[in-house]
Amino acid sequence: MLHTPATLATPDTLAHTRTRPLHWLATATAMAAVIAAAGLVQPATGSPAATEAPVAKGPQATAPDAAAATYPLDCKGAPQAVTATAHGDLDGDGRPETVAAVRCDAGSGTPPHALYVLTQAPAEGSSPRVVATLLDTPQRQTVTELTVRDRTVTASLLGYSGPEVPRCCPDKKQLSKWRWSDGKFRQELTDSAARSV
């Protein structure tokens, strides 16, 4: 059987098959366009981005009820009164705590406050319990404003410049803050010298 000899390509017939810088540039541009388009088009379903906060499932945690707590405050037989509360997640565990300003309900004068932090176990039927005392009654101060913001407790405190000042009429005002740090609350006085009221 006779074979036809192969036709040899001449330089003119191969001109269109040679790669030139312009060909590489056109190919790279087309690939970049395809990759960019693929990045813009994403499926409607899929996993959320890693930077999104996890979505809480189930009922939201509620702050402990200050009225249901038992406080270590000796009122010598007089009732206790919760005069202010604030709520927020102070330790970053995802569950809110309650800060309660509590005093003896003496009926006259200005009884000093104690400031307590309450927490509650997630189990149903558990009672709130005191886990920290931020301010105690021997400091003889009265809480007038109480907030929790950015994991910090802030309170306006009224006090006395000396023992001769009548206990009905505090004459000093101070702003104080407490922040959870290294396993305990640390107090930060925002104004070192208490102002006259």
Backbone hydrogen bonds, N-H to C=O, Kabsch-Sander energy under -0.5 kcal/mol:
donor,donor_aa,acceptor,acceptor_aa,energy
8,L,6,A,-0.5
13,T,10,T,-0.7
14,L,10,T,-1.2
15,A,12,D,-0.8
17,T,14,L,-1.5
18,R,14,L,-0.6
18,R,15,A,-0.7
23,H,20,R,-0.8
24,W,20,R,-1.7
25,L,21,P,-2.3
26,A,22,L,-2.1
27,T,23,H,-2.3
28,A,24,W,-2.6
29,T,25,L,-2.2
30,A,26,A,-2.0
31,M,27,T,-2.3
32,A,28,A,-2.3
33,A,29,T,-1.9
34,V,30,A,-2.0
35,I,31,M,-2.5
36,A,32,A,-2.4
37,A,33,A,-2.2
38,A,34,V,-2.2
39,G,35,I,-1.8
40,L,36,A,-1.4
41,V,37,A,-1.7
42,Q,40,L,-0.7
52,E,49,A,-1.4
56,A,54,P,-0.5
66,A,64,P,-0.7
68,A,65,D,-1.3
69,A,66,A,-1.0
71,Y,69,A,-0.5
73,L,71,Y,-1.7
74,D,72,P,-0.5
75,C,73,L,-0.8
78,A,75,C,-2.1
81,A,103,R,-3.1
83,T,81,A,-0.7
83,T,101,A,-2.4
84,A,101,A,-1.1
86,A,99,V,-1.8
88,G,97,E,-2.1
90,L,88,G,-1.1
97,E,88,G,-3.0
98,T,118,L,-1.8
99,V,86,A,-3.2
100,A,98,T,-0.5
100,A,116,Y,-2.7
101,A,84,A,-2.9
102,V,100,A,-0.6
102,V,114,A,-2.9
103,R,81,A,-2.3
104,C,112,P,-0.5
105,D,79,P,-3.4
106,A,104,C,-1.6
110,T,167,R,-0.7
113,H,141,Q,-3.2
114,A,102,V,-2.8
115,L,135,L,-2.5
116,Y,100,A,-2.6
116,Y,114,A,-0.5
117,V,132,A,-2.6
118,L,98,T,-3.7
118,L,116,Y,-0.5
119,T,129,R,-2.2
126,S,123,A,-1.7
129,R,119,T,-2.7
131,V,117,V,-2.9
132,A,117,V,-1.1
134,L,115,L,-2.9
134,L,132,A,-0.6
135,L,115,L,-1.3
139,Q,136,D,-1.7
140,R,137,T,-2.5
142,T,158,L,-2.6
144,T,142,T,-0.5
144,T,156,S,-2.8
145,E,156,S,-0.8
147,T,154,T,-2.5
149,R,152,T,-2.3
152,T,149,R,-1.2
153,V,178,W,-2.7
154,T,147,T,-2.7
155,A,176,S,-2.6
156,S,145,E,-1.8
157,L,155,A,-0.5
157,L,174,Q,-3.8
158,L,142,T,-2.8
159,G,172,K,-2.6
165,V,162,G,-1.3
169,C,166,P,-1.7
171,D,159,G,-1.2
172,K,159,G,-2.0
173,K,195,R,-3.0
174,Q,157,L,-2.6
176,S,155,A,-2.7
176,S,174,Q,-0.5
177,K,188,E,-2.6
178,W,153,V,-2.3
179,R,186,R,-2.2
180,W,151,R,-0.7
181,S,184,K,-3.3
184,K,181,S,-1.3
186,R,179,R,-2.7
188,E,177,K,-4.2
190,T,175,L,-1.6
190,T,188,E,-0.6
191,D,175,L,-0.9
194,A,192,S,-0.6
195,R,173,K,-2.3
197,V,171,D,-1.7
